[in-house]
Amino acid sequence: MDISGVKLEGRAALVTGAGVGIGRAAAEALAACGAFVGVHYHASQSGAEETLARVREVGGDGLLIQADLTAPEQCRQLVDQFVERAGRLDILVNNAGSPVERVRMEDCPLETWEQLISVNLTSAFLVTQRAIPHLRASGNGVIVNNLSLSVQTGGANGAGPYAIAKGGLQVMTRTLARELAPEVRTNAIMPGVIETRHHEMFRSPERMEQYRQETPLGRNGQAEEVAAAIAFLASDAARFINGATLDINGGRFLR
């Protein structure tokens, strides 16, 4: 991952869901570019500790913060604790989320629907809302939201409720881009099939191979490639990018 040209010295970044996968890679990339990084986790403490170790291996520094983002007060405390310890907040990466379970719309219990909306949309809203005053105070604040390929596919094979929640996050991205500019830029990334634990949990090896064959670049993506895009969007190199969604999918929709 060559992000040597991205400079984030003196900035503080909070990454939600940073214990594994794209969140871990994002924390490491932001640290490699010079940012002080908040590594948020819910249940994967050992994973978050490994993330922080990697942050320090690349010459950066940061801290761990545990929070259940389905609990509104803990969303607020997450931001408060980070700012109290870091002294500022310049970059917010709303990465935390989960498909929870696959279920068709007609069979989706209200409890499952509400859980999917809470985990993937409401949590980002609450964390962002608490972060906005600090991002404004930065004078160069950045929000990057992590969406899903399912926003484009419509949530096939029981991923509909998850796709709807992530679609809401895309609309929130555009809304914030209007409301918070020029003090804060808001963008989103839309990863394709990335070889992380997330896809291993919900996709068979055969399905992952099928995705590889369907992608014009001839392979699935890596978390580090998504993280590089996050670091770019957080940097001054992207200072005229606002309200955009960056596809990171190897060209899957060119066919």
C-alpha positions in Angstrom: 0.0 0.0 0.0 1.8 3.1 -1.2 0.3 6.1 0.4 3.6 7.9 0.9 2.3 11.1 -0.7 -0.6 11.5 1.7 0.1 13.8 4.6 -2.0 13.9 7.8 0.4 15.1 10.4 -1.1 16.9 13.3 -4.6 15.5 12.7 -6.7 13.2 14.9 -8.8 10.5 13.3 -11.5 8.4 14.9 -12.3 5.1 13.1 -15.3 3.1 14.2 -15.2 -0.7 13.9 -11.4 -0.7 13.7 -10.8 -4.1 15.3 -10.8 -6.0 12.0 -11.0 -5.8 8.3 -11.3 -2.4 6.5 -11.5 -0.5 9.8 -8.2 -2.0 11.0 -6.6 -1.2 7.6 -8.0 2.3 7.7 -6.6 3.0 11.2 -3.2 1.7 10.1 -3.2 3.8 6.9 -4.2 7.0 8.6 -1.5 6.5 11.2 1.1 5.8 8.5 0.2 9.2 7.1 0.8 10.9 10.4 -2.6 11.0 12.1 -3.3 10.2 15.7 -5.9 7.4 15.6 -8.8 6.4 17.8 -9.4 2.7 17.4 -13.0 2.0 18.3 -14.3 -1.5 18.9 -17.4 -3.2 20.4 -16.6 -6.8 21.3 -13.3 -7.5 19.5 -10.9 -6.2 22.1 -8.0 -8.5 21.1 -8.5 -7.4 17.5 -8.5 -3.7 18.5 -5.3 -4.3 20.5 -3.7 -5.8 17.4 -4.9 -2.8 15.3 -3.2 -0.4 17.8 0.0 -2.5 17.7 0.0 -2.1 13.9 -0.6 1.6 14.2 2.5 1.9 16.3 4.5 -0.4 14.0 4.0 2.1 11.2 5.3 4.9 13.4 1.9 6.3 14.5 0.1 6.5 17.8 -3.4 6.2 19.0 -5.8 4.9 21.7 -8.5 2.2 22.2 -12.1 3.1 23.0 -14.8 0.5 23.5 -18.4 1.4 22.8 -21.7 -0.3 21.8 -22.9 1.9 18.9 -26.4 0.5 19.2 -26.6 2.4 22.5 -27.1 6.2 21.8 -25.3 7.4 25.0 -22.3 5.3 24.2 -22.1 6.8 20.7 -21.9 10.2 22.3 -19.4 9.0 24.9 -17.2 7.6 22.2 -16.7 11.0 20.6 -16.3 12.8 24.0 -13.7 10.3 25.2 -11.7 10.6 22.1 -11.6 14.4 22.0 -10.8 14.5 25.7 -7.8 12.3 25.2 -6.7 13.4 21.7 -7.4 17.1 22.2 -9.2 17.4 18.8 -11.1 15.6 16.1 -10.3 16.2 12.4 -11.3 13.0 10.7 -14.2 10.7 11.3 -14.4 7.3 9.5 -17.9 5.7 10.0 -16.8 2.2 9.3 -18.7 0.1 11.9 -21.6 -2.0 10.5 -22.8 -5.5 9.9 -25.3 -7.4 7.7 -26.4 -9.1 10.9 -28.3 -11.8 9.1 -29.7 -12.4 5.6 -33.4 -12.2 5.4 -35.9 -11.4 2.6 -37.9 -8.3 3.0 -41.2 -10.2 3.2 -39.8 -12.4 6.0 -37.9 -9.7 7.9 -39.0 -9.4 11.6 -39.4 -5.9 12.9 -36.7 -6.6 15.5 -34.2 -7.6 12.8 -35.1 -4.5 10.7 -34.6 -2.2 13.6 -31.3 -3.9 14.5 -30.0 -3.5 11.0 -31.0 0.2 10.9 -29.5 0.8 14.3 -26.1 -0.9 13.6 -25.6 0.5 10.1 -27.3 3.9 10.0 -28.5 5.3 13.3 -25.1 4.6 14.9 -23.3 6.7 12.2 -25.9 9.4 12.6 -25.4 9.6 16.4 -21.6 9.5 16.3 -21.5 12.1 13.5 -23.9 14.4 15.2 -21.7 14.4 18.3 -18.6 14.9 16.2 -19.8 17.8 14.1 -18.8 20.7 16.5 -15.3 19.3 16.8 -15.0 18.7 13.0 -16.1 22.3 12.5 -13.6 23.6 15.0 -10.9 21.8 13.2 -11.3 24.1 10.2 -10.4 21.2 7.9 -12.8 18.4 9.1 -13.5 15.3 7.1 -16.1 12.5 7.3 -15.8 9.3 5.3 -18.7 6.9 5.4 -18.3 3.2 4.5 -21.2 2.0 2.3 -21.7 -1.4 0.6 -21.8 -2.8 -2.9 -25.4 -3.8 -2.0 -26.5 -0.2 -2.4 -26.0 -0.7 -6.1 -27.2 -4.3 -6.4 -30.4 -3.7 -4.3 -29.5 -6.2 -1.6 -29.7 -9.5 -3.4 -30.0 -12.9 -1.6 -31.5 -11.5 1.6 -29.3 -8.4 2.0 -32.2 -6.0 1.3 -32.6 -4.5 4.8 -28.8 -4.1 5.0 -28.7 -2.4 1.6 -31.5 -0.1 2.6 -29.6 1.0 5.7 -26.4 1.6 3.7 -28.4 3.4 1.1 -29.6 5.7 3.9 -26.0 6.3 4.8 -25.2 7.4 1.3 -28.1 10.0 1.4 -26.7 11.1 4.8 -23.3 11.6 3.1 -24.8 13.9 0.5 -26.9 15.8 3.0 -23.9 16.4 5.3 -21.8 17.5 2.3 -24.3 20.3 1.8 -24.9 21.2 5.4 -21.4 21.2 6.7 -19.3 22.7 3.9 -17.0 24.5 3.7 -15.7 23.7 7.2 -16.2 19.9 6.8 -16.1 17.7 3.7 -18.2 14.5 3.7 -17.6 11.6 1.3 -18.2 7.9 1.1 -16.5 4.8 -0.2 -18.4 1.9 -1.7 -16.2 -1.2 -1.5 -16.9 -4.2 -3.8 -15.9 -7.7 -2.8 -13.0 -7.3 -0.3 -11.3 -10.3 1.1 -12.0 -9.7 4.8 -13.7 -11.7 7.6 -16.9 -9.9 6.7 -17.1 -11.6 3.3 -15.8 -14.9 4.7 -18.7 -15.0 7.1 -21.4 -14.4 4.5 -19.9 -15.8 1.3 -18.8 -19.3 0.5 -15.4 -19.9 -1.1 -17.2 -20.8 -4.3 -19.1 -17.5 -4.3 -15.9 -15.6 -3.7 -14.3 -17.3 -6.7 -17.3 -16.4 -8.8 -16.9 -12.7 -7.7 -13.3 -12.9 -8.7 -14.2 -14.2 -12.2 -16.9 -11.5 -12.6 -14.5 -8.6 -11.8 -12.7 -7.1 -14.8 -9.5 -6.8 -12.8 -9.6 -10.5 -12.3 -9.4 -10.5 -8.5 -11.2 -9.5 -5.3 -10.0 -6.5 -3.4 -7.9 -6.1 -0.3 -8.7 -4.1 2.8 -5.5 -2.1 2.4 -6.7 -0.8 -1.0 -9.9 0.5 0.5 -7.9 2.1 3.4 -5.7 3.9 0.9 -8.8 5.5 -0.6 -10.0 6.5 2.8 -6.6 8.2 3.6 -6.7 10.0 0.3 -10.3 11.3 0.9 -9.2 12.5 4.4 -6.2 14.4 3.0 -5.8 17.8 1.4 -5.2 16.1 -2.0 -9.0 15.6 -2.0 -9.8 19.1 -0.8 -12.3 19.7 -3.7 -14.1 16.4 -3.3 -17.3 16.7 -1.4 -20.5 14.6 -1.4 -18.9 11.9 -3.6 -19.1 8.2 -3.4 -15.9 6.4 -4.5 -16.5 2.9 -6.0 -13.7 0.5 -5.1 -14.8 -2.7 -6.8 -12.3 -3.5 -9.6 -14.8 -2.5 -12.3 -17.6 -5.0 -11.5 -20.3 -2.8 -12.9 -18.5 -2.2 -16.2 -20.0 -5.4 -17.6 
